[in-house]
Every structure is written in structure tokens, then in C-alpha cells.
Amino acid sequence: MMCFHFLYQASSNTLRFLGFEGESAQRCKARLERHQRTAERAAKALAEKNMRDLLALKEQAEKNRLAEALDVEVKRWSSGKEGNLRALLSTLQYILGPDSGWQPIPLTEVITSAAVKKAYRKATLCVHPDKLQQRGASIQKKYICEKVFDLLKDAWHKFNSEER
């Protein structure tokens, strides 16, 4: 028994008949099943992507709703400390809260450059957006940590330029 299948040609918008002489019915059936599995995997992947996109949109809408109140909280914490990495690191517990996993660091422990660098690296691990995503943090916590991360990064750049 010979198997024939159809190929769609986009240029002429017609179906064109292609036959493979000598191809067994079993091989033809296997090809069609493989094509069907591939199409099902593609459809499943597309559905999952659409679901992730929808969740991202919902999360962004929630962030926008919370932004005003949370921005006030972050500004209150960082007020007067912008660019001062030591001050930001020594007060980080006030913005992150007790459930963040951040251990408070007294200002007296971030005197040397090496201590500041070590504390900065610990802090960025604690507030890094990718790490929070892995831990399944709330939208509110993610938003605050995003802002804190940016403030710490800016202060780090200023600290590095002053140390040289």
C-alpha cells in the first residue's frame, strides 16, 4: 500500500498533491502521528504562553494600583539617604519587614569598603527581582524590592566612584 499526503503552498493558496512512492502505510501513519503530536505540543505551548502573558498583565495592573501607596513608603524610607549606600544598608530592615529574611546590619559594621561590598551583595540577593520571582513573593513585596534594588544599585555606583 502506498501513502500520499498533501502539502499547503502559501504562495498560490492551493493544496498540492505530493506522493511518496514505496512508502509503507506504517511509515505514513507514523509521520501523521508525529505531525499531530507536534501540532498538539505547539498548541499547548501557545496556551501556556498566553496564560503567562495574562498573568503578567494582571500583575502589572495590580502593581499600578499599588504603586502610589508603595512609592510613598519607599520614599519615606530612602529620604535623605539617596546615594548613601551605608545608610541604606543599615536601615534596609525597615522597608523589607521581618519576613524578608534580611538580617539587620548596624551602621558600625559597614565602615570598611570590604564590609560594604559584602553587605551590598547580600542585600541585592535579598531584593533581586529574579530571586523574588523564584520565591513566589507577593506583588506588593516585588514592587517594593524592585524600587529598593534600584536605589541600592544607584548608591553602589556612587559608592564605587567615590572609593576610586
LUMNU-888913 format. One record per atom (N, C-alpha, C): residue in three letters; x, y, z; atom name. Coordinates in Angstrom, 1 decimal, decimal comma. Layout:
// residues N
+------+--------+--------+--------+------+
: resn :      x :      y :      z : name :
+------+--------+--------+--------+------+
:  ala :      X :      Y :      Z :   CA :
...
+------+--------+--------+--------+------+
END
This chain:
// residues 164
+------+--------+--------+--------+------+
: resn :      x :      y :      z : name :
+------+--------+--------+--------+------+
:  met :    0,8 :   -1,2 :    0,0 :    N :
:  met :    0,0 :    0,0 :    0,0 :   CA :
:  met :    0,9 :    1,2 :    0,0 :    C :
:  met :    0,5 :    2,2 :   -0,8 :    N :
:  met :    1,3 :    3,5 :   -0,9 :   CA :
:  met :    0,6 :    4,6 :   -0,1 :    C :
:  cys :    1,4 :    5,5 :    0,5 :    N :
:  cys :    0,9 :    6,6 :    1,2 :   CA :
:  cys :    1,1 :    7,9 :    0,5 :    C :
:  phe :    0,1 :    8,8 :    0,5 :    N :
:  phe :    0,2 :   10,1 :   -0,1 :   CA :
:  phe :   -0,3 :   11,1 :    0,9 :    C :
:  his :    0,3 :   12,3 :    0,9 :    N :
:  his :   -0,2 :   13,3 :    1,8 :   CA :
:  his :   -0,1 :   14,7 :    1,0 :    C :
:  phe :   -0,7 :   15,7 :    1,6 :    N :
:  phe :   -0,9 :   16,9 :    1,0 :   CA :
:  phe :    0,0 :   18,0 :    1,6 :    C :
:  leu :    0,5 :   18,9 :    0,8 :    N :
:  leu :    1,3 :   20,0 :    1,3 :   CA :
:  leu :    0,7 :   21,3 :    0,9 :    C :
:  tyr :    0,6 :   22,2 :    1,9 :    N :
:  tyr :    0,0 :   23,5 :    1,6 :   CA :
:  tyr :    1,0 :   24,5 :    1,1 :    C :
:  gln :    0,8 :   25,1 :   -0,1 :    N :
:  gln :    1,7 :   26,0 :   -0,6 :   CA :
:  gln :    1,1 :   27,4 :   -0,4 :    C :
:  ala :    1,8 :   28,2 :    0,4 :    N :
:  ala :    1,2 :   29,6 :    0,8 :   CA :
:  ala :    1,2 :   30,5 :   -0,4 :    C :
:  ser :    2,1 :   30,3 :   -1,3 :    N :
:  ser :    2,3 :   31,3 :   -2,5 :   CA :
:  ser :    1,0 :   31,3 :   -3,4 :    C :
:  ser :    0,5 :   30,1 :   -3,6 :    N :
:  ser :   -0,6 :   30,0 :   -4,5 :   CA :
:  ser :   -1,9 :   29,7 :   -3,8 :    C :
:  asn :   -1,9 :   29,6 :   -2,5 :    N :
:  asn :   -3,0 :   29,2 :   -1,6 :   CA :
:  asn :   -3,8 :   28,0 :   -2,1 :    C :
:  thr :   -3,1 :   27,0 :   -2,6 :    N :
:  thr :   -3,7 :   25,8 :   -3,0 :   CA :
:  thr :   -3,0 :   24,6 :   -2,3 :    C :
:  leu :   -3,8 :   23,5 :   -2,3 :    N :
:  leu :   -3,2 :   22,3 :   -1,8 :   CA :
:  leu :   -2,6 :   21,6 :   -3,0 :    C :
:  arg :   -1,4 :   21,1 :   -2,8 :    N :
:  arg :   -0,7 :   20,4 :   -3,9 :   CA :
:  arg :   -0,4 :   19,0 :   -3,5 :    C :
:  phe :   -0,7 :   18,1 :   -4,3 :    N :
:  phe :   -0,6 :   16,6 :   -4,1 :   CA :
:  phe :    0,8 :   16,2 :   -4,2 :    C :
:  leu :    1,4 :   15,6 :   -3,1 :    N :
:  leu :    2,7 :   15,0 :   -3,2 :   CA :
:  leu :    2,6 :   13,6 :   -2,7 :    C :
:  gly :    3,1 :   12,7 :   -3,5 :    N :
:  gly :    3,1 :   11,3 :   -3,2 :   CA :
:  gly :    4,5 :   10,8 :   -3,0 :    C :
:  phe :    4,7 :    9,8 :   -2,1 :    N :
:  phe :    6,0 :    9,2 :   -1,9 :   CA :
:  phe :    5,8 :    7,7 :   -2,3 :    C :
:  glu :    6,4 :    7,4 :   -3,4 :    N :
:  glu :    6,3 :    6,1 :   -3,9 :   CA :
:  glu :    7,1 :    5,1 :   -3,0 :    C :
:  gly :    6,5 :    4,0 :   -2,8 :    N :
:  gly :    7,2 :    3,0 :   -2,0 :   CA :
:  gly :    7,2 :    3,2 :   -0,5 :    C :
:  glu :    6,5 :    4,3 :    0,0 :    N :
:  glu :    6,4 :    4,5 :    1,4 :   CA :
:  glu :    5,3 :    3,6 :    2,0 :    C :
:  ser :    5,6 :    2,9 :    3,0 :    N :
:  ser :    4,7 :    2,0 :    3,6 :   CA :
:  ser :    3,6 :    2,7 :    4,3 :    C :
:  ala :    2,4 :    2,0 :    4,5 :    N :
:  ala :    1,3 :    2,6 :    5,2 :   CA :
:  ala :    1,7 :    2,8 :    6,7 :    C :
:  gln :    2,6 :    2,0 :    7,2 :    N :
:  gln :    3,0 :    2,1 :    8,6 :   CA :
:  gln :    3,9 :    3,4 :    8,8 :    C :
:  arg :    4,7 :    3,6 :    7,8 :    N :
:  arg :    5,6 :    4,8 :    7,9 :   CA :
:  arg :    4,7 :    6,1 :    7,7 :    C :
:  cys :    3,8 :    6,0 :    6,8 :    N :
:  cys :    2,9 :    7,1 :    6,6 :   CA :
:  cys :    2,1 :    7,4 :    7,9 :    C :
:  lys :    1,6 :    6,4 :    8,5 :    N :
:  lys :    0,8 :    6,6 :    9,8 :   CA :
:  lys :    1,7 :    7,2 :   10,9 :    C :
:  ala :    3,0 :    6,7 :   10,9 :    N :
:  ala :    3,9 :    7,3 :   11,9 :   CA :
:  ala :    4,2 :    8,7 :   11,7 :    C :
:  arg :    4,3 :    9,1 :   10,4 :    N :
:  arg :    4,6 :   10,5 :   10,0 :   CA :
:  arg :    3,4 :   11,4 :   10,5 :    C :
:  leu :    2,2 :   10,9 :   10,2 :    N :
:  leu :    1,0 :   11,7 :   10,5 :   CA :
:  leu :    0,8 :   11,8 :   12,0 :    C :
:  glu :    1,1 :   10,7 :   12,8 :    N :
:  glu :    1,0 :   10,8 :   14,2 :   CA :
:  glu :    2,1 :   11,8 :   14,8 :    C :
:  arg :    3,3 :   11,7 :   14,2 :    N :
:  arg :    4,3 :   12,7 :   14,7 :   CA :
:  arg :    3,9 :   14,1 :   14,4 :    C :
:  his :    3,4 :   14,3 :   13,2 :    N :
:  his :    2,9 :   15,7 :   12,9 :   CA :
:  his :    1,8 :   16,1 :   13,9 :    C :
:  gln :    0,9 :   15,2 :   14,2 :    N :
:  gln :   -0,2 :   15,5 :   15,2 :   CA :
:  gln :    0,4 :   15,8 :   16,5 :    C :
:  arg :    1,3 :   15,0 :   17,0 :    N :
:  arg :    1,9 :   15,3 :   18,3 :   CA :
:  arg :    2,6 :   16,7 :   18,4 :    C :
:  thr :    3,3 :   17,0 :   17,3 :    N :
:  thr :    4,0 :   18,3 :   17,2 :   CA :
:  thr :    3,0 :   19,4 :   17,2 :    C :
:  ala :    1,9 :   19,3 :   16,5 :    N :
:  ala :    0,9 :   20,3 :   16,5 :   CA :
:  ala :    0,2 :   20,4 :   17,9 :    C :
:  glu :    0,0 :   19,3 :   18,6 :    N :
:  glu :   -0,6 :   19,4 :   19,9 :   CA :
:  glu :    0,4 :   20,1 :   20,9 :    C :
:  arg :    1,7 :   19,7 :   20,8 :    N :
:  arg :    2,7 :   20,4 :   21,7 :   CA :
:  arg :    2,8 :   21,9 :   21,4 :    C :
:  ala :    2,7 :   22,3 :   20,1 :    N :
:  ala :    2,7 :   23,7 :   19,8 :   CA :
:  ala :    1,5 :   24,4 :   20,4 :    C :
:  ala :    0,3 :   23,8 :   20,2 :    N :
:  ala :   -0,9 :   24,4 :   20,8 :   CA :
:  ala :   -0,8 :   24,5 :   22,3 :    C :
:  lys :   -0,3 :   23,5 :   22,9 :    N :
:  lys :   -0,2 :   23,5 :   24,4 :   CA :
:  lys :    0,8 :   24,6 :   24,8 :    C :
:  ala :    1,9 :   24,7 :   24,1 :    N :
:  ala :    2,9 :   25,8 :   24,4 :   CA :
:  ala :    2,3 :   27,2 :   24,2 :    C :
:  leu :    1,6 :   27,3 :   23,2 :    N :
:  leu :    0,9 :   28,6 :   22,9 :   CA :
:  leu :   -0,1 :   29,0 :   24,0 :    C :
:  ala :   -0,9 :   28,0 :   24,4 :    N :
:  ala :   -1,8 :   28,2 :   25,5 :   CA :
:  ala :   -1,1 :   28,6 :   26,8 :    C :
:  glu :    0,0 :   27,9 :   27,1 :    N :
:  glu :    0,8 :   28,2 :   28,3 :   CA :
:  glu :    1,4 :   29,6 :   28,2 :    C :
:  lys :    1,9 :   30,0 :   27,1 :    N :
:  lys :    2,4 :   31,4 :   26,9 :   CA :
:  lys :    1,3 :   32,4 :   27,1 :    C :
:  asn :    0,1 :   32,2 :   26,5 :    N :
:  asn :   -1,0 :   33,1 :   26,6 :   CA :
:  asn :   -1,4 :   33,2 :   28,1 :    C :
:  met :   -1,3 :   32,1 :   28,8 :    N :
:  met :   -1,7 :   32,2 :   30,3 :   CA :
:  met :   -0,6 :   33,0 :   31,0 :    C :
:  arg :    0,7 :   32,8 :   30,7 :    N :
:  arg :    1,7 :   33,6 :   31,4 :   CA :
:  arg :    1,6 :   35,1 :   31,1 :    C :
:  asp :    1,2 :   35,4 :   29,8 :    N :
:  asp :    1,0 :   36,8 :   29,4 :   CA :
:  asp :   -0,1 :   37,4 :   30,1 :    C :
:  leu :   -1,2 :   36,6 :   30,3 :    N :
:  leu :   -2,4 :   37,1 :   31,0 :   CA :
:  leu :   -2,0 :   37,4 :   32,5 :    C :
:  leu :   -1,3 :   36,5 :   33,1 :    N :
:  leu :   -0,9 :   36,6 :   34,5 :   CA :
:  leu :    0,0 :   37,9 :   34,6 :    C :
:  ala :    0,9 :   38,1 :   33,7 :    N :
:  ala :    1,8 :   39,2 :   33,7 :   CA :
:  ala :    1,0 :   40,5 :   33,6 :    C :
:  leu :    0,0 :   40,5 :   32,7 :    N :
:  leu :   -0,8 :   41,7 :   32,6 :   CA :
:  leu :   -1,6 :   42,0 :   33,9 :    C :
:  lys :   -2,1 :   40,9 :   34,5 :    N :
:  lys :   -2,9 :   41,1 :   35,8 :   CA :
:  lys :   -1,9 :   41,7 :   36,9 :    C :
:  glu :   -0,7 :   41,1 :   36,9 :    N :
:  glu :    0,3 :   41,5 :   37,9 :   CA :
:  glu :    0,7 :   43,0 :   37,7 :    C :
:  gln :    0,8 :   43,4 :   36,4 :    N :
:  gln :    1,2 :   44,8 :   36,1 :   CA :
:  gln :    0,0 :   45,7 :   36,5 :    C :
:  ala :   -1,2 :   45,3 :   36,3 :    N :
:  ala :   -2,3 :   46,1 :   36,7 :   CA :
:  ala :   -2,4 :   46,3 :   38,2 :    C :
:  glu :   -2,1 :   45,2 :   38,9 :    N :
:  glu :   -2,1 :   45,3 :   40,4 :   CA :
:  glu :   -0,9 :   46,1 :   40,9 :    C :
:  lys :    0,2 :   46,1 :   40,2 :    N :
:  lys :    1,4 :   46,9 :   40,6 :   CA :
:  lys :    1,0 :   48,4 :   40,4 :    C :
:  asn :    0,4 :   48,7 :   39,3 :    N :
:  asn :    0,0 :   50,1 :   39,0 :   CA :
:  asn :   -1,0 :   50,6 :   40,1 :    C :
:  arg :   -1,9 :   49,7 :   40,5 :    N :
:  arg :   -2,9 :   50,1 :   41,5 :   CA :
:  arg :   -2,2 :   50,3 :   42,9 :    C :
:  leu :   -1,2 :   49,5 :   43,2 :    N :
:  leu :   -0,5 :   49,7 :   44,5 :   CA :
:  leu :    0,6 :   50,7 :   44,5 :    C :
:  ala :    1,1 :   51,1 :   43,3 :    N :
:  ala :    2,3 :   52,0 :   43,1 :   CA :
:  ala :    2,3 :   53,2 :   44,0 :    C :
:  glu :    1,2 :   54,0 :   44,0 :    N :
:  glu :    1,2 :   55,2 :   44,7 :   CA :
:  glu :    1,5 :   55,1 :   46,1 :    C :
:  ala :    0,8 :   54,2 :   46,8 :    N :
:  ala :    1,0 :   54,0 :   48,2 :   CA :
:  ala :    2,4 :   53,4 :   48,5 :    C :
:  leu :    2,8 :   52,5 :   47,7 :    N :
:  leu :    4,1 :   51,9 :   47,9 :   CA :
:  leu :    5,3 :   52,9 :   47,7 :    C :
:  asp :    5,1 :   53,7 :   46,7 :    N :
:  asp :    6,1 :   54,7 :   46,4 :   CA :
:  asp :    6,3 :   55,7 :   47,6 :    C :
:  val :    5,2 :   56,0 :   48,2 :    N :
:  val :    5,3 :   56,9 :   49,4 :   CA :
:  val :    6,1 :   56,2 :   50,5 :    C :
:  glu :    5,8 :   54,9 :   50,7 :    N :
:  glu :    6,6 :   54,1 :   51,7 :   CA :
:  glu :    8,1 :   54,1 :   51,4 :    C :
:  val :    8,4 :   53,8 :   50,1 :    N :
:  val :    9,8 :   53,7 :   49,7 :   CA :
:  val :   10,5 :   55,1 :   49,9 :    C :
:  lys :    9,8 :   56,1 :   49,5 :    N :
:  lys :   10,4 :   57,5 :   49,6 :   CA :
:  lys :   10,6 :   57,9 :   51,0 :    C :
:  arg :    9,7 :   57,5 :   51,9 :    N :
:  arg :    9,8 :   57,8 :   53,3 :   CA :
:  arg :   11,1 :   57,1 :   53,9 :    C :
:  trp :   11,3 :   55,8 :   53,5 :    N :
:  trp :   12,5 :   55,1 :   53,9 :   CA :
:  trp :   13,8 :   55,7 :   53,4 :    C :
:  ser :   13,8 :   56,0 :   52,1 :    N :
:  ser :   15,0 :   56,4 :   51,5 :   CA :
:  ser :   15,3 :   57,9 :   51,6 :    C :
:  ser :   14,4 :   58,7 :   52,1 :    N :
:  ser :   14,5 :   60,1 :   52,2 :   CA :
:  ser :   15,8 :   60,5 :   53,0 :    C :
:  gly :   16,6 :   61,3 :   52,4 :    N :
:  gly :   17,9 :   61,7 :   53,0 :   CA :
:  gly :   19,0 :   60,7 :   52,9 :    C :
:  lys :   18,7 :   59,5 :   52,3 :    N :
:  lys :   19,8 :   58,5 :   52,2 :   CA :
:  lys :   20,1 :   58,2 :   50,8 :    C :
:  glu :   19,5 :   58,9 :   49,8 :    N :
:  glu :   19,7 :   58,6 :   48,4 :   CA :
:  glu :   21,2 :   58,7 :   48,1 :    C :
:  gly :   21,8 :   57,7 :   47,6 :    N :
:  gly :   23,2 :   57,7 :   47,2 :   CA :
:  gly :   24,1 :   57,3 :   48,4 :    C :
:  asn :   23,6 :   57,2 :   49,6 :    N :
:  asn :   24,4 :   56,8 :   50,7 :   CA :
:  asn :   24,2 :   55,3 :   51,0 :    C :
:  leu :   25,1 :   54,5 :   50,4 :    N :
:  leu :   24,9 :   53,1 :   50,5 :   CA :
:  leu :   24,9 :   52,5 :   51,9 :    C :
:  arg :   25,8 :   53,1 :   52,7 :    N :
:  arg :   25,9 :   52,6 :   54,1 :   CA :
:  arg :   24,6 :   52,8 :   54,9 :    C :
:  ala :   24,0 :   54,0 :   54,7 :    N :
:  ala :   22,8 :   54,3 :   55,4 :   CA :
:  ala :   21,6 :   53,4 :   54,9 :    C :
:  leu :   21,6 :   53,2 :   53,6 :    N :
:  leu :   20,5 :   52,4 :   53,0 :   CA :
:  leu :   20,6 :   50,9 :   53,5 :    C :
:  leu :   21,8 :   50,4 :   53,5 :    N :
:  leu :   22,1 :   49,0 :   54,0 :   CA :
:  leu :   21,7 :   48,9 :   55,5 :    C :
:  ser :   22,1 :   49,9 :   56,3 :    N :
:  ser :   21,8 :   49,8 :   57,7 :   CA :
:  ser :   20,4 :   50,0 :   58,1 :    C :
:  thr :   19,5 :   50,4 :   57,2 :    N :
:  thr :   18,1 :   50,6 :   57,5 :   CA :
:  thr :   17,2 :   49,8 :   56,7 :    C :
:  leu :   17,8 :   48,9 :   55,9 :    N :
:  leu :   17,0 :   48,0 :   55,0 :   CA :
:  leu :   15,9 :   47,3 :   55,6 :    C :
:  gln :   16,1 :   46,9 :   56,9 :    N :
:  gln :   15,0 :   46,0 :   57,6 :   CA :
:  gln :   13,7 :   46,8 :   57,7 :    C :
:  tyr :   13,8 :   48,1 :   57,7 :    N :
:  tyr :   12,6 :   48,9 :   58,0 :   CA :
:  tyr :   11,6 :   48,9 :   56,7 :    C :
:  ile :   12,2 :   48,8 :   55,5 :    N :
:  ile :   11,4 :   48,7 :   54,3 :   CA :
:  ile :   11,0 :   47,3 :   54,0 :    C :
:  leu :   11,9 :   46,4 :   54,2 :    N :
:  leu :   11,7 :   45,0 :   53,8 :   CA :
:  leu :   10,8 :   44,2 :   54,8 :    C :
:  gly :   10,8 :   44,6 :   56,1 :    N :
:  gly :   10,0 :   43,9 :   57,0 :   CA :
:  gly :   10,7 :   42,6 :   57,6 :    C :
:  pro :   10,1 :   42,1 :   58,7 :    N :
:  pro :   10,7 :   41,0 :   59,3 :   CA :
:  pro :   10,7 :   39,6 :   58,6 :    C :
:  asp :    9,7 :   39,5 :   57,6 :    N :
:  asp :    9,6 :   38,2 :   56,9 :   CA :
:  asp :   10,4 :   38,1 :   55,7 :    C :
:  ser :   11,3 :   39,1 :   55,4 :    N :
:  ser :   12,1 :   39,1 :   54,2 :   CA :
:  ser :   13,3 :   38,2 :   54,2 :    C :
:  gly :   13,8 :   37,9 :   55,4 :    N :
:  gly :   15,0 :   37,1 :   55,5 :   CA :
:  gly :   16,2 :   38,0 :   55,7 :    C :
:  trp :   16,0 :   39,3 :   55,7 :    N :
:  trp :   17,2 :   40,2 :   55,8 :   CA :
:  trp :   17,5 :   40,4 :   57,3 :    C :
:  gln :   18,8 :   40,2 :   57,6 :    N :
:  gln :   19,3 :   40,4 :   58,9 :   CA :
:  gln :   19,8 :   41,8 :   59,0 :    C :
:  pro :   19,3 :   42,6 :   60,0 :    N :
:  pro :   19,8 :   44,0 :   60,1 :   CA :
:  pro :   21,3 :   44,1 :   60,3 :    C :
:  ile :   21,8 :   45,1 :   59,7 :    N :
:  ile :   23,3 :   45,3 :   59,8 :   CA :
:  ile :   23,5 :   46,7 :   60,5 :    C :
:  pro :   24,1 :   46,8 :   61,6 :    N :
:  pro :   24,3 :   48,1 :   62,2 :   CA :
:  pro :   25,3 :   48,9 :   61,4 :    C :
:  leu :   25,1 :   50,2 :   61,4 :    N :
:  leu :   25,9 :   51,1 :   60,6 :   CA :
:  leu :   27,4 :   51,0 :   61,0 :    C :
:  thr :   27,7 :   50,6 :   62,2 :    N :
:  thr :   29,1 :   50,4 :   62,6 :   CA :
:  thr :   29,8 :   49,2 :   62,0 :    C :
:  glu :   29,0 :   48,3 :   61,4 :    N :
:  glu :   29,6 :   47,1 :   60,8 :   CA :
:  glu :   29,8 :   47,4 :   59,3 :    C :
:  val :   29,4 :   48,5 :   58,7 :    N :
:  val :   29,7 :   48,8 :   57,3 :   CA :
:  val :   30,6 :   50,0 :   57,2 :    C :
:  ile :   31,7 :   50,0 :   57,9 :    N :
:  ile :   32,7 :   51,0 :   57,8 :   CA :
:  ile :   33,6 :   50,8 :   56,7 :    C :
:  thr :   34,2 :   49,6 :   56,6 :    N :
:  thr :   35,2 :   49,4 :   55,6 :   CA :
:  thr :   34,5 :   49,1 :   54,2 :    C :
:  ser :   35,3 :   49,3 :   53,2 :    N :
:  ser :   34,8 :   49,1 :   51,8 :   CA :
:  ser :   34,5 :   47,6 :   51,6 :    C :
:  ala :   35,3 :   46,7 :   52,2 :    N :
:  ala :   35,0 :   45,3 :   52,0 :   CA :
:  ala :   33,7 :   44,9 :   52,7 :    C :
:  ala :   33,4 :   45,5 :   53,9 :    N :
:  ala :   32,2 :   45,2 :   54,6 :   CA :
:  ala :   31,0 :   45,7 :   53,8 :    C :
:  val :   31,1 :   46,9 :   53,2 :    N :
:  val :   30,0 :   47,5 :   52,5 :   CA :
:  val :   29,8 :   46,6 :   51,2 :    C :
:  lys :   30,8 :   46,2 :   50,6 :    N :
:  lys :   30,7 :   45,3 :   49,4 :   CA :
:  lys :   29,9 :   44,0 :   49,8 :    C :
:  lys :   30,3 :   43,4 :   50,9 :    N :
:  lys :   29,7 :   42,1 :   51,3 :   CA :
:  lys :   28,2 :   42,4 :   51,6 :    C :
:  ala :   27,9 :   43,4 :   52,4 :    N :
:  ala :   26,6 :   43,7 :   52,7 :   CA :
:  ala :   25,7 :   44,0 :   51,5 :    C :
:  tyr :   26,3 :   44,8 :   50,6 :    N :
:  tyr :   25,6 :   45,1 :   49,3 :   CA :
:  tyr :   25,2 :   43,9 :   48,6 :    C :
:  arg :   26,2 :   42,9 :   48,5 :    N :
:  arg :   25,9 :   41,7 :   47,7 :   CA :
:  arg :   24,8 :   40,9 :   48,4 :    C :
:  lys :   24,8 :   40,8 :   49,7 :    N :
:  lys :   23,7 :   40,1 :   50,4 :   CA :
:  lys :   22,4 :   40,8 :   50,2 :    C :
:  ala :   22,4 :   42,1 :   50,3 :    N :
:  ala :   21,2 :   42,9 :   50,1 :   CA :
:  ala :   20,6 :   42,7 :   48,7 :    C :
:  thr :   21,5 :   42,7 :   47,7 :    N :
:  thr :   20,9 :   42,5 :   46,3 :   CA :
:  thr :   20,4 :   41,1 :   46,1 :    C :
:  leu :   21,0 :   40,1 :   46,7 :    N :
:  leu :   20,4 :   38,8 :   46,7 :   CA :
:  leu :   19,0 :   38,7 :   47,3 :    C :
:  cys :   18,9 :   39,5 :   48,4 :    N :
:  cys :   17,6 :   39,5 :   49,1 :   CA :
:  cys :   16,5 :   40,2 :   48,3 :    C :
:  val :   16,8 :   41,3 :   47,6 :    N :
:  val :   15,8 :   42,1 :   46,9 :   CA :
:  val :   15,8 :   41,9 :   45,4 :    C :
:  his :   16,7 :   41,1 :   44,8 :    N :
:  his :   16,7 :   40,9 :   43,4 :   CA :
:  his :   15,4 :   40,4 :   42,8 :    C :
:  pro :   14,9 :   41,1 :   41,8 :    N :
:  pro :   13,6 :   40,7 :   41,2 :   CA :
:  pro :   13,5 :   39,2 :   40,8 :    C :
:  asp :   14,6 :   38,7 :   40,2 :    N :
:  asp :   14,5 :   37,3 :   39,8 :   CA :
:  asp :   14,5 :   36,3 :   41,0 :    C :
:  lys :   15,2 :   36,7 :   42,0 :    N :
:  lys :   15,1 :   35,8 :   43,2 :   CA :
:  lys :   13,7 :   35,8 :   43,9 :    C :
:  leu :   13,1 :   37,0 :   43,9 :    N :
:  leu :   11,8 :   37,1 :   44,5 :   CA :
:  leu :   10,8 :   36,3 :   43,7 :    C :
:  gln :   11,0 :   36,3 :   42,3 :    N :
:  gln :   10,1 :   35,5 :   41,5 :   CA :
:  gln :   10,2 :   34,1 :   41,8 :    C :
:  gln :   11,4 :   33,6 :   42,0 :    N :
:  gln :   11,6 :   32,2 :   42,4 :   CA :
:  gln :   11,0 :   31,8 :   43,7 :    C :
:  arg :   11,0 :   32,8 :   44,6 :    N :
:  arg :   10,5 :   32,5 :   46,0 :   CA :
:  arg :    8,9 :   32,7 :   46,0 :    C :
:  gly :    8,4 :   33,2 :   45,0 :    N :
:  gly :    6,9 :   33,4 :   44,9 :   CA :
:  gly :    6,4 :   34,5 :   45,8 :    C :
:  ala :    7,1 :   35,7 :   45,8 :    N :
:  ala :    6,8 :   36,8 :   46,6 :   CA :
:  ala :    5,5 :   37,5 :   46,1 :    C :
:  ser :    4,8 :   38,2 :   47,0 :    N :
:  ser :    3,6 :   38,9 :   46,6 :   CA :
:  ser :    3,9 :   40,0 :   45,7 :    C :
:  ile :    2,9 :   40,6 :   45,0 :    N :
:  ile :    3,1 :   41,7 :   44,1 :   CA :
:  ile :    3,6 :   42,9 :   44,9 :    C :
:  gln :    3,1 :   43,1 :   46,0 :    N :
:  gln :    3,5 :   44,3 :   46,9 :   CA :
:  gln :    5,0 :   44,2 :   47,2 :    C :
:  lys :    5,4 :   43,0 :   47,7 :    N :
:  lys :    6,8 :   42,7 :   48,0 :   CA :
:  lys :    7,7 :   42,9 :   46,8 :    C :
:  lys :    7,3 :   42,4 :   45,7 :    N :
:  lys :    8,1 :   42,5 :   44,5 :   CA :
:  lys :    8,3 :   44,0 :   44,1 :    C :
:  tyr :    7,2 :   44,8 :   44,2 :    N :
:  tyr :    7,3 :   46,2 :   43,8 :   CA :
:  tyr :    8,2 :   46,9 :   44,7 :    C :
:  ile :    8,1 :   46,7 :   46,0 :    N :
:  ile :    9,0 :   47,4 :   47,0 :   CA :
:  ile :   10,4 :   47,0 :   46,7 :    C :
:  cys :   10,7 :   45,7 :   46,6 :    N :
:  cys :   12,0 :   45,2 :   46,3 :   CA :
:  cys :   12,6 :   45,7 :   45,0 :    C :
:  glu :   11,8 :   45,9 :   44,0 :    N :
:  glu :   12,3 :   46,4 :   42,7 :   CA :
:  glu :   12,8 :   47,9 :   43,0 :    C :
:  lys :   12,0 :   48,7 :   43,7 :    N :
:  lys :   12,4 :   50,0 :   44,0 :   CA :
:  lys :   13,7 :   50,1 :   44,8 :    C :
:  val :   13,7 :   49,2 :   45,9 :    N :
:  val :   14,9 :   49,2 :   46,8 :   CA :
:  val :   16,1 :   48,7 :   46,0 :    C :
:  phe :   15,9 :   47,7 :   45,1 :    N :
:  phe :   17,1 :   47,2 :   44,3 :   CA :
:  phe :   17,6 :   48,4 :   43,4 :    C :
:  asp :   16,8 :   49,2 :   42,8 :    N :
:  asp :   17,2 :   50,3 :   42,0 :   CA :
:  asp :   18,0 :   51,3 :   42,8 :    C :
:  leu :   17,4 :   51,6 :   44,0 :    N :
:  leu :   18,1 :   52,6 :   44,9 :   CA :
:  leu :   19,5 :   52,1 :   45,4 :    C :
:  leu :   19,5 :   50,8 :   45,7 :    N :
:  leu :   20,8 :   50,2 :   46,1 :   CA :
:  leu :   21,8 :   50,2 :   45,0 :    C :
:  lys :   21,4 :   49,9 :   43,8 :    N :
:  lys :   22,2 :   49,9 :   42,6 :   CA :
:  lys :   22,8 :   51,3 :   42,3 :    C :
:  asp :   22,0 :   52,3 :   42,4 :    N :
:  asp :   22,4 :   53,7 :   42,2 :   CA :
:  asp :   23,4 :   54,1 :   43,3 :    C :
:  ala :   23,1 :   53,7 :   44,5 :    N :
:  ala :   24,1 :   54,1 :   45,6 :   CA :
:  ala :   25,4 :   53,3 :   45,5 :    C :
:  trp :   25,3 :   52,1 :   45,0 :    N :
:  trp :   26,5 :   51,3 :   44,8 :   CA :
:  trp :   27,4 :   52,0 :   43,7 :    C :
:  his :   26,8 :   52,5 :   42,6 :    N :
:  his :   27,6 :   53,1 :   41,6 :   CA :
:  his :   28,3 :   54,4 :   42,2 :    C :
:  lys :   27,5 :   55,1 :   43,0 :    N :
:  lys :   28,1 :   56,3 :   43,6 :   CA :
:  lys :   29,2 :   56,0 :   44,6 :    C :
:  phe :   29,0 :   54,9 :   45,4 :    N :
:  phe :   30,0 :   54,4 :   46,3 :   CA :
:  phe :   31,3 :   54,0 :   45,6 :    C :
:  asn :   31,1 :   53,3 :   44,5 :    N :
:  asn :   32,3 :   52,8 :   43,7 :   CA :
:  asn :   33,1 :   54,0 :   43,1 :    C :
:  ser :   32,4 :   55,0 :   42,7 :    N :
:  ser :   33,1 :   56,2 :   42,1 :   CA :
:  ser :   33,8 :   57,0 :   43,1 :    C :
:  glu :   33,3 :   57,0 :   44,3 :    N :
:  glu :   33,9 :   57,8 :   45,4 :   CA :
:  glu :   35,1 :   57,0 :   46,0 :    C :
:  glu :   35,1 :   55,7 :   45,9 :    N :
:  glu :   36,1 :   54,9 :   46,5 :   CA :
:  glu :   37,4 :   54,9 :   45,6 :    C :
:  arg :   37,2 :   55,2 :   44,4 :    N :
:  arg :   38,4 :   55,2 :   43,5 :   CA :
:  arg :   39,2 :   56,4 :   43,5 :    C :
+------+--------+--------+--------+------+
END
